[in-house]
Amino acid sequence: MSASPSDTAARPVTAVMPDVTGGNALRAQEQMDGTQVRFEDVTGKDREVVDPQAWRVCGSRPGANQQITSYPVVLLVAPDTESCPDGASG
């Protein structure tokens, strides 16, 4: 038995995570346009991101080009004055 058209129409709309790695955290948040976004200090110092303009995106959960299946999307960020840790892609 195949799915009826109404079953297909009831599926949730899904989105794909853009590749924002290396970009400014504020611009990445703006690019997500309405998607719930949470910033996480990827350096392990657990700092609150008060001014996303001063932070750089090191990675994300889900990763770039992966399907977004839960919210909020997590942007793994580091201050512009610091390097992203190795393997910080999420």
C-alpha positions, -999 to +999 in steps of 0.1 A: +000+000+000+014+034-010+012+066+010-018+088+002-012+124-009-025+136+025+002+115+043+029+131+022+015+166+028+016+161+065+054+156+067+072+185+084+092+209+063+129+203+067+159+226+062+195+221+055+222+237+077+242+263+057+280+262+058+286+292+081+320+280+094+346+307+095+321+335+093+310+361+118+285+347+144+261+376+140+260+373+103+255+335+106+226+341+129+211+366+105+216+341+076+195+315+096+166+339+093+141+330+119+157+297+129+162+292+166+200+296+172+221+291+203+257+300+206+282+277+225+317+287+234+337+260+216+369+268+235+357+251+267+357+283+287+319+284+288+317+321+282+283+337+273+281+352+239+268+387+246+280+403+213+279+378+185+296+404+162+329+397+181+327+359+177+336+336+148+318+304+139+341+273+143+314+247+135+277+239+141+253+212+152+241+199+129+271+202+106+272+221+073+249+207+047+232+183+072+195+182+076+182+202+106+161+179+127+159+197+160+160+232+174+178+253+184+206+250+160+239+253+178+267+275+165+300+266+180+319+299+183+352+314+195+361+351+201+376+367+170+408+372+191+412+334+195+417+305+171+391+277+167+403+245+184+412+216+162+383+194+154+357+220+163+334+213+134+306+199+156 
